[in-house]
Amino acid sequence: MQPSTNFSLTLKAYWDVNGLSKRLFESSAARDGASYMIKGPMGKSLGVKQNGTHLAFAAGTGAITFMDTAAYVARFVMGETDDNEKVTVGEDFKFVYYVTYFNEEQSVGLRLLRLLKEMNSKHFDLVVRLSSQKSPRWDEKWIASILPPTCEKLWICGTPVMNDVFESAFHKLAPKYPYLKDLEVV
């Protein structure tokens, strides 16, 4: 395979007057040949651990946040990881991904996630909620019903309302599940 300077981006269009996504979409539509300098990686790592249960809750484009983790687990399950990669999956590692979309047509990465689930690996589980199918909302009662006794890492990347619901529920549930004190809203 030849090295390339091309890559794909998945962006959500926020049509702010001076917003980057607006400029990128307009430039692409105009085919104006504009070029952009992208610096990275930026931000912090998710801090995935080698062992233990890892829970992620995401909504809409927030699902993108955890696609690298899901793709890594898929490559591990298929035996496609490189010996030089820093992160390894331990015997009791499990990534449980709860993701909600409005519908399948507006989903991001759902096909990849479903294919990984079809591999029936002990290292991955997927729970999908589609709002268009009038699926019950994720509320405190539901959250309490699905939390495992222990959890190595827990992340939330949802809408502001979803994040608030989860943070409130976790605050109330923290005495029973001490790991909830270390949640990360990403």
C-alpha positions as CSV (number, residue, x, y, z in Angstrom):
1,M,0.0,0.0,0.0
2,Q,1.3,3.4,-0.9
3,P,1.6,6.2,1.7
4,S,-1.0,8.9,1.3
5,T,-1.6,12.4,2.6
6,N,-5.4,11.9,2.1
7,F,-7.8,11.1,4.9
8,S,-11.5,11.2,5.7
9,L,-13.2,13.3,8.3
10,T,-16.7,12.8,9.8
11,L,-18.1,16.1,10.8
12,K,-21.4,17.4,12.1
13,A,-22.3,20.6,10.4
14,Y,-22.8,23.4,12.9
15,W,-23.7,26.4,10.8
16,D,-22.1,29.1,13.0
17,V,-21.1,32.1,11.0
18,N,-17.3,31.6,11.5
19,G,-17.5,27.9,12.4
20,L,-14.9,25.4,11.0
21,S,-17.5,22.8,10.0
22,K,-19.5,25.4,8.0
23,R,-16.3,26.5,6.2
24,L,-15.3,22.9,5.4
25,F,-18.8,22.0,4.1
26,E,-19.0,25.2,1.9
27,S,-15.5,24.7,0.6
28,S,-16.3,21.0,-0.3
29,A,-19.5,22.0,-2.0
30,A,-17.8,24.7,-4.0
31,R,-14.9,22.4,-4.8
32,D,-12.6,25.4,-4.4
33,G,-9.4,23.3,-3.7
34,A,-8.9,24.9,-0.3
35,S,-6.4,23.3,2.0
36,Y,-6.3,23.2,5.7
37,M,-3.6,22.4,8.2
38,I,-4.8,19.9,10.8
39,K,-2.8,19.5,14.0
40,G,-3.2,16.6,16.3
41,P,-3.8,14.4,18.0
42,M,-5.3,16.8,20.5
43,G,-7.1,16.3,23.7
44,K,-6.6,13.4,26.1
45,S,-6.7,9.7,25.8
46,L,-9.7,7.8,27.0
47,G,-7.3,5.9,29.3
48,V,-8.5,2.5,28.4
49,K,-7.1,-0.1,30.8
50,Q,-5.9,-3.6,29.9
51,N,-8.4,-5.4,32.1
52,G,-11.9,-4.9,33.5
53,T,-15.2,-3.6,32.3
54,H,-15.3,-0.4,30.3
55,L,-18.7,1.3,29.8
56,A,-19.4,4.0,27.2
57,F,-22.7,5.8,26.8
58,A,-23.1,7.9,23.7
59,A,-25.7,9.7,21.6
60,G,-25.7,10.7,18.0
61,T,-22.3,12.0,16.7
62,G,-21.0,11.4,20.3
63,A,-20.7,7.8,19.1
64,I,-17.7,8.8,17.1
65,T,-15.8,9.3,20.4
66,F,-15.6,5.6,21.0
67,M,-15.2,4.2,17.5
68,D,-11.5,3.9,17.8
69,T,-12.0,1.8,20.9
70,A,-14.5,-0.4,19.1
71,A,-12.3,-0.7,16.1
72,Y,-9.3,-1.7,18.2
73,V,-11.4,-4.4,20.0
74,A,-12.5,-5.6,16.5
75,R,-8.9,-5.8,15.3
76,F,-7.9,-7.7,18.5
77,V,-10.8,-10.1,18.2
78,M,-9.8,-10.8,14.6
79,G,-6.1,-11.2,15.5
80,E,-5.2,-8.1,13.4
81,T,-3.3,-6.1,16.1
82,D,0.3,-5.1,15.7
83,D,2.8,-6.4,18.3
84,N,4.1,-2.8,18.7
85,E,0.7,-1.3,19.8
86,K,0.7,0.1,23.3
87,V,-2.7,-1.0,24.4
88,T,-3.4,-4.7,24.8
89,V,-6.6,-6.4,25.7
90,G,-6.4,-8.5,28.8
91,E,-8.2,-11.8,29.5
92,D,-11.0,-10.1,31.4
93,F,-11.2,-6.9,29.3
94,K,-14.7,-6.0,28.1
95,F,-16.0,-2.9,26.3
96,V,-19.8,-2.4,26.7
97,Y,-21.1,0.2,24.4
98,Y,-24.5,1.8,24.9
99,V,-25.4,4.1,22.0
100,T,-28.5,5.9,21.0
101,Y,-29.4,7.4,17.6
102,F,-32.5,9.0,16.3
103,N,-32.7,6.3,13.6
104,E,-30.5,3.9,11.7
105,E,-30.2,6.3,8.7
106,Q,-28.7,9.0,10.9
107,S,-26.4,6.6,12.8
108,V,-22.6,6.9,12.7
109,G,-20.6,3.6,12.7
110,L,-23.6,1.4,13.6
111,R,-22.7,-1.2,10.9
112,L,-19.2,-1.6,12.3
113,L,-20.6,-1.9,15.8
114,R,-23.1,-4.5,14.8
115,L,-20.5,-6.5,12.9
116,L,-18.3,-6.5,16.0
117,K,-21.2,-7.7,18.1
118,E,-21.9,-10.5,15.6
119,M,-18.4,-11.9,16.4
120,N,-19.7,-12.9,19.8
121,S,-16.6,-11.9,21.6
122,K,-16.4,-11.9,25.4
123,H,-14.6,-8.6,25.0
124,F,-17.5,-6.6,23.5
125,D,-21.2,-6.0,23.9
126,L,-23.5,-3.5,22.2
127,V,-26.8,-2.0,23.2
128,V,-28.5,0.2,20.6
129,R,-31.4,2.5,21.3
130,L,-33.3,4.2,18.4
131,S,-35.5,7.2,19.4
132,S,-37.6,6.9,16.2
133,Q,-38.8,3.5,17.4
134,K,-40.1,5.1,20.6
135,S,-37.5,3.2,22.7
136,P,-37.8,4.0,26.4
137,R,-35.5,6.8,27.5
138,W,-32.4,6.1,29.5
139,D,-33.3,7.3,32.9
140,E,-32.1,6.7,36.5
141,K,-34.1,3.5,36.9
142,W,-32.7,2.0,33.6
143,I,-29.2,3.1,34.5
144,A,-29.4,1.4,37.9
145,S,-30.6,-1.8,36.2
146,I,-27.6,-2.1,33.9
147,L,-24.7,-1.1,36.0
148,P,-22.2,-3.9,36.7
149,P,-20.8,-4.4,40.3
150,T,-17.4,-3.2,39.2
151,C,-16.2,-1.0,36.3
152,E,-12.7,0.0,35.3
153,K,-13.7,3.0,33.1
154,L,-16.9,4.8,32.4
155,W,-17.5,7.5,29.8
156,I,-20.5,9.6,28.7
157,C,-20.7,11.5,25.4
158,G,-24.3,12.5,24.8
159,T,-26.5,15.5,24.4
160,P,-26.4,18.1,27.2
161,V,-29.8,16.7,28.5
162,M,-28.5,13.1,28.4
163,N,-25.3,14.1,30.2
164,D,-27.3,15.8,32.9
165,V,-29.6,12.8,33.4
166,F,-26.6,10.5,33.7
167,E,-24.6,12.8,36.0
168,S,-27.6,13.2,38.3
169,A,-28.3,9.4,38.4
170,F,-24.7,8.6,39.0
171,H,-24.5,11.0,41.9
172,K,-27.5,9.3,43.5
173,L,-26.1,5.8,42.7
174,A,-22.5,6.4,43.8
175,P,-23.0,5.0,47.3
176,K,-23.8,1.6,45.8
177,Y,-21.4,1.9,42.9
178,P,-18.2,3.7,44.1
179,Y,-16.7,3.7,40.7
180,L,-19.3,6.3,39.6
181,K,-17.3,9.0,41.4
182,D,-14.7,8.6,38.6
183,L,-17.0,9.1,35.6
184,E,-15.9,11.1,32.6
185,V,-18.1,13.2,30.5
186,V,-16.2,13.5,27.1
